[in-house]
Amino acid sequence: MIAIDSEIKIKNIIEACIEQKYPFALYRLPNQNLYKLIISFDKNQDRRKIDFEECGAGFVLAPYDTNELPYFYKSDLSLDLENLNNVELSETQLLHFKQISESPSANFDLKLSQEIENKEAYLGMVESTVNHIKNGEAKKVVLSRKKQLGSLLGNNYLIGFEKLCNAYSSAFVSLVNVPWKNQIWLGASPEILVSQNEMGIFKTVALAGTQTALDSHGNEIQPIDALWSHKEIEEQALVGRYIINCFKKIRVREYLEEGPKTVKAGNLLHLNSSYLIDTKEVDFPNLSSVMLDLLHPTSAVCGMPKEAAEKIIAQIETHDREFYSGYLGPVNIENASQLYVNIRTMKIENQTIFAFAGGGITEDSDPEKEWNETKIKIQTILKSFD
């Protein structure tokens, strides 16, 4: 047992939380140097509809399936971390832990799976989706796949988290323990779903269209030099139109639209438009909660029209998306909330690692190109092991 007055390694706190099945979330907001660790000492599942005005301070983790309620992690212990080395806990805080022991340094490596990817099956799913779209059933369907990366060597999750933070400064990076499922989720999402700052400014984005940030010679492509196809431009425009239709549905007319413009997220480039609303000016204090219900799942992870796309996905995809393409993030922390779409993510369960990736399918989609896009997206999460 570590002495009460000593500094404790963050790694050891995380290991103690996992061992004692405490829900926790370690995260870093985009373009910031401060890390936040939120721990709940309630081991019971708290699943609820998210209302920003009522749920208090904590962290939210929601699945893709809207028939399942999100998990809420009440912030019983909140630590601001300037680095990922050590932290001091008070005697009262330490009482929640049976033991925080100094364990030898563990690694965080991946033993690659020998499982052969079923590329032909995915290409067939894309072709089937294109046929549904050409038959007029939908305009866009976001098809995903799940890949077993391999097995985890070592349990120092902090290493993977730190590597993602270093690789993706503009992403929301998170490490979340889901003790009721014996799962750890680690990811670096570039996509805001809903945010509201301490001034009451609401924000959401339309993020769609994907291309590699490197040219054929391995040189970095600057966002200003990116070229976009008609298919990618239309794909992003569909997402933007859906957001604007949500505003119309709740009779909000006063919003600021910025974009579309090319943004860089790690090794990828995307088209991005931002939408901002002053909730105080429009006198709509619960706008974020209302928009959260309307937006999830966004057309960027589902398709358009939403109901038709969801039906096609249910018919064609053979895996459970679980928390992939759901949402996660802090709520009511320092009077601000930031929820992100849970993409560029992996699940660790029973020391086995799974990655998820998807892409928007339209009538102009080429199955081979869609396959390559998912491969590029999976490379994002592999930065955890570089």
C-alpha positions in Angstrom: 0.0 0.0 0.0 1.3 3.4 -0.9 1.7 5.9 1.9 -1.1 8.5 2.1 1.2 11.5 1.8 3.0 10.2 -1.3 2.5 10.9 -4.9 0.7 8.1 -6.8 1.2 7.1 -10.4 -1.8 7.7 -12.6 -1.2 4.3 -14.1 -1.7 2.7 -10.7 -4.9 4.6 -10.1 -6.3 3.4 -13.4 -5.3 -0.2 -12.6 -7.0 0.0 -9.2 -10.2 1.3 -10.8 -10.2 -1.5 -13.3 -9.5 -4.1 -10.6 -12.3 -2.7 -8.3 -14.7 -2.2 -11.3 -15.1 1.5 -10.8 -16.3 3.3 -14.0 -13.9 6.0 -15.1 -13.0 8.2 -18.0 -9.7 9.7 -18.8 -9.8 12.3 -21.6 -8.2 15.2 -23.2 -10.2 17.8 -25.1 -9.0 18.9 -28.6 -6.0 21.3 -28.8 -5.5 21.3 -25.0 -2.7 20.2 -22.8 -4.8 19.4 -19.7 -6.0 15.9 -19.0 -9.1 15.1 -16.9 -9.8 11.9 -15.0 -13.4 11.3 -13.8 -14.1 8.4 -11.5 -17.5 7.2 -10.2 -17.5 5.2 -7.0 -21.0 3.9 -7.8 -20.6 0.4 -9.2 -24.3 0.2 -10.2 -25.2 1.0 -13.8 -26.6 4.5 -14.1 -28.4 4.5 -17.5 -30.6 7.4 -18.3 -31.8 9.8 -21.0 -29.3 12.6 -21.1 -30.7 16.0 -20.0 -27.9 18.5 -19.6 -29.9 20.6 -17.1 -30.7 17.6 -14.8 -27.9 15.1 -14.9 -25.2 17.0 -13.0 -21.4 16.7 -13.5 -20.0 13.6 -15.0 -19.2 11.6 -18.2 -21.6 10.1 -20.7 -21.0 6.9 -22.9 -23.9 6.1 -25.3 -24.2 3.1 -27.7 -25.2 3.5 -31.4 -28.5 1.8 -30.7 -31.0 4.4 -29.6 -33.1 1.7 -28.0 -30.4 1.4 -25.3 -30.0 4.2 -22.8 -26.6 5.9 -22.3 -24.4 5.3 -19.3 -23.8 8.2 -17.0 -20.7 8.3 -14.8 -21.2 10.7 -11.9 -18.1 12.7 -11.1 -17.4 11.5 -7.6 -13.6 12.2 -8.1 -12.4 14.6 -10.7 -8.7 15.1 -11.2 -7.1 17.8 -13.4 -3.8 16.5 -14.7 -1.1 18.6 -16.2 0.8 15.5 -17.0 0.2 11.7 -17.0 2.8 10.9 -14.3 1.8 11.3 -10.7 -1.0 12.8 -8.7 -1.6 13.4 -5.0 -4.8 12.0 -3.4 -6.1 13.0 0.0 -6.7 10.5 2.8 -10.5 10.7 2.1 -10.1 10.0 -1.6 -7.8 7.1 -0.9 -10.4 5.4 1.4 -12.4 4.5 -1.7 -9.5 2.3 -3.0 -8.9 -1.1 -1.3 -5.3 -0.9 -2.5 -3.2 1.1 -4.8 0.0 -0.8 -5.2 3.2 0.0 -7.1 3.2 -2.5 -9.9 6.1 -3.0 -12.3 5.9 -1.1 -15.5 3.8 -2.9 -18.1 3.8 -2.4 -21.8 0.9 -1.8 -24.2 1.6 -3.8 -27.4 -0.4 -5.7 -29.9 0.0 -9.2 -31.0 -1.5 -9.1 -34.5 -4.4 -11.5 -35.2 -4.0 -14.3 -37.7 -7.6 -13.9 -38.6 -8.0 -13.3 -42.4 -10.1 -10.3 -43.2 -13.2 -11.1 -45.2 -12.7 -8.4 -47.9 -15.1 -10.1 -50.4 -17.9 -10.1 -47.8 -17.5 -6.3 -47.2 -17.3 -5.6 -50.9 -20.6 -7.5 -51.3 -22.2 -5.5 -48.5 -21.2 -2.3 -50.3 -22.6 -3.5 -53.6 -25.8 -4.5 -51.9 -26.1 -1.1 -50.2 -25.5 0.7 -53.5 -28.4 -1.3 -55.0 -30.7 -0.3 -52.1 -29.8 3.4 -52.8 -30.3 3.0 -56.6 -33.7 1.5 -55.8 -34.6 4.8 -54.1 -34.6 3.5 -50.6 -32.1 6.0 -49.3 -29.7 8.7 -50.5 -26.7 7.7 -48.3 -26.0 4.8 -46.0 -23.0 4.6 -43.6 -21.8 1.0 -43.7 -19.3 -0.1 -41.0 -17.1 -3.1 -40.3 -15.5 -4.6 -37.3 -12.0 -6.0 -37.3 -10.2 -8.1 -34.8 -6.8 -6.5 -34.5 -5.3 -9.1 -32.2 -4.5 -9.6 -28.5 -3.2 -7.1 -26.0 0.3 -7.6 -24.5 0.5 -5.7 -21.2 -2.1 -3.6 -19.4 -0.6 -0.1 -19.3 -3.5 1.5 -21.1 -2.0 4.9 -20.3 0.7 4.3 -22.9 -1.9 3.9 -25.6 -3.8 6.9 -24.5 -0.7 9.1 -24.4 0.3 7.9 -27.9 -3.0 8.9 -29.3 -2.8 12.3 -27.6 0.6 12.9 -29.2 -0.6 11.7 -32.6 -3.9 13.6 -32.7 -3.7 17.0 -31.0 -6.9 18.2 -32.6 -9.0 15.1 -31.6 -11.0 14.2 -28.4 -8.9 11.4 -26.9 -10.5 9.1 -24.3 -9.9 6.0 -22.3 -13.2 4.7 -20.8 -13.7 1.8 -18.5 -17.1 -0.1 -18.8 -16.9 -2.5 -15.9 -20.3 -4.1 -16.4 -19.2 -5.3 -19.8 -15.5 -5.9 -18.8 -14.5 -3.6 -21.6 -12.1 -0.7 -22.2 -12.7 1.7 -25.0 -9.8 3.8 -26.4 -10.2 6.3 -29.2 -9.5 9.7 -30.8 -12.6 11.3 -32.3 -12.4 14.3 -34.5 -16.2 14.9 -34.6 -18.3 17.0 -32.2 -21.9 15.8 -31.8 -23.1 18.5 -29.3 -21.2 21.0 -27.2 -22.2 23.9 -25.1 -19.7 26.2 -23.4 -19.9 28.2 -20.2 -21.3 31.2 -22.2 -24.2 29.1 -23.5 -23.0 28.8 -27.1 -24.2 25.6 -28.7 -22.1 23.9 -31.4 -22.4 20.9 -33.7 -20.6 20.0 -36.9 -21.2 18.3 -40.2 -18.1 16.1 -40.7 -18.0 13.9 -43.8 -15.9 13.0 -46.8 -12.6 11.3 -46.1 -9.3 11.1 -47.9 -5.7 10.4 -46.8 -3.6 13.3 -45.7 -0.6 11.9 -47.7 -0.1 12.0 -51.4 1.2 9.0 -53.5 4.8 9.9 -52.6 4.1 10.0 -48.8 4.2 13.8 -48.6 1.6 15.6 -46.4 -1.3 17.2 -48.2 -2.1 20.7 -46.8 -5.9 21.2 -46.2 -5.9 24.1 -48.6 -4.6 21.9 -51.4 -7.1 19.0 -50.9 -9.3 18.1 -53.9 -12.7 16.6 -53.3 -14.9 14.5 -55.6 -18.5 15.2 -56.3 -19.4 12.1 -54.2 -17.5 13.4 -51.2 -18.9 17.0 -51.5 -22.5 15.7 -51.8 -21.9 13.3 -48.9 -20.9 16.2 -46.6 -23.7 18.4 -47.9 -26.3 15.7 -46.9 -25.0 15.9 -43.3 -25.2 19.7 -43.2 -28.7 19.7 -44.6 -29.9 17.2 -42.0 -28.6 19.5 -39.2 -30.4 22.5 -40.7 -33.6 20.5 -41.0 -33.3 19.7 -37.3 -33.1 23.5 -36.6 -36.2 24.0 -38.7 -38.0 21.3 -36.8 -37.6 23.1 -33.5 -38.1 26.5 -35.1 -34.6 27.8 -34.6 -33.7 30.2 -37.4 -30.8 32.2 -35.8 -27.6 30.1 -36.3 -24.1 30.8 -37.7 -22.8 28.4 -40.3 -19.1 28.2 -41.0 -17.7 26.1 -43.8 -17.5 23.7 -45.4 -13.7 23.7 -45.2 -11.1 21.0 -45.2 -9.8 19.9 -41.7 -7.0 17.5 -40.8 -7.5 14.8 -38.3 -4.4 12.8 -37.9 -3.7 10.9 -41.1 -7.0 11.9 -42.7 -8.6 14.9 -44.2 -12.4 15.7 -43.9 -14.9 18.3 -45.1 -16.3 20.1 -42.1 -19.0 22.7 -41.4 -19.7 24.2 -38.0 -23.1 25.4 -36.7 -23.3 27.7 -33.7 -26.3 29.1 -31.7 -26.4 31.4 -28.8 -28.9 29.6 -26.5 -29.4 32.7 -24.4 -30.1 34.9 -27.4 -32.7 32.5 -28.8 -34.0 31.8 -25.2 -33.6 28.0 -25.6 -31.7 26.8 -22.5 -32.3 23.1 -23.2 -31.3 23.3 -26.9 -28.4 20.9 -26.4 -30.6 18.2 -24.9 -33.2 18.6 -27.7 -30.6 18.6 -30.5 -28.8 15.5 -28.9 -32.0 13.5 -29.4 -32.5 14.8 -32.9 -29.0 14.3 -34.1 -28.0 10.9 -32.7 -27.2 8.9 -34.7 -26.0 11.5 -37.1 -26.3 11.1 -40.8 -22.4 10.9 -40.8 -22.6 7.5 -39.0 -26.0 6.4 -40.2 -27.2 8.0 -43.5 -30.1 9.8 -45.1 -33.0 9.7 -44.6 -32.1 8.4 -41.1 -35.0 5.9 -40.7 -34.4 4.3 -44.1 -30.6 4.2 -43.6 -31.0 2.6 -40.2 -33.2 -0.1 -41.7 -30.7 -0.9 -44.4 -27.8 -1.0 -41.9 -29.8 -3.5 -39.7 -30.4 -5.7 -42.8 -26.8 -5.7 -44.1 -24.3 -5.3 -41.2 -23.5 -8.5 -39.4 -22.0 -7.1 -36.2 -23.2 -5.1 -33.2 -21.7 -1.6 -33.3 -21.9 -1.4 -29.5 -20.4 2.0 -28.5 -18.9 2.6 -32.0 -20.7 5.5 -33.6 -22.5 6.2 -30.4 -21.3 9.3 -28.4 -19.2 10.1 -25.3 -17.8 13.0 -23.4 -18.0 15.2 -20.3 -21.2 17.0 -19.3 -21.5 19.9 -16.9 -17.8 20.0 -16.1 -16.9 23.6 -15.3 -20.3 24.7 -16.8 -19.5 23.2 -20.1 -20.4 20.0 -22.0 -18.7 18.3 -25.0 -20.1 15.2 -26.5 -18.3 13.5 -29.4 -19.2 10.9 -31.9 -17.4 7.7 -30.9 -15.4 7.0 -34.1 -11.7 6.1 -34.6 -12.1 3.8 -31.6 -11.2 0.4 -30.4 -12.7 -2.0 -27.8 -10.5 -4.2 -25.5 -12.4 -7.1 -24.1 -10.8 -10.2 -22.5 -7.4 -8.9 -23.8 -8.8 -9.1 -27.4 -8.7 -5.8 -29.4 -11.4 -4.9 -32.0 -11.4 -1.8 -34.2 -14.4 -0.3 -36.0 -14.5 1.8 -39.2 -17.2 2.9 -41.6 -17.8 5.0 -44.7 -20.6 6.8 -46.4 -22.1 4.8 -49.3 -23.9 6.6 -52.1 -25.0 5.5 -55.6 -21.5 6.6 -56.9 -19.6 4.5 -54.3 -16.8 2.2 -55.6 -16.6 -0.9 -53.3 -12.8 -1.1 -53.6 -12.3 2.6 -52.6 -14.7 2.1 -49.7 -12.7 -0.8 -48.4 -9.5 1.2 -48.7 -11.1 4.1 -46.7 -11.9 1.8 -43.8 -8.3 0.5 -43.8 -7.0 4.1 -43.6 -9.4 4.8 -40.7 -8.3 1.7 -38.8 -4.8 2.9 -39.1 -5.8 5.8 -36.9 -6.3 3.6 -33.8 -3.2 1.6 -34.5 -1.2 4.8 -33.5 -1.9 3.5 -29.9 0.8 0.9 -30.5 3.4 2.9 -32.6 
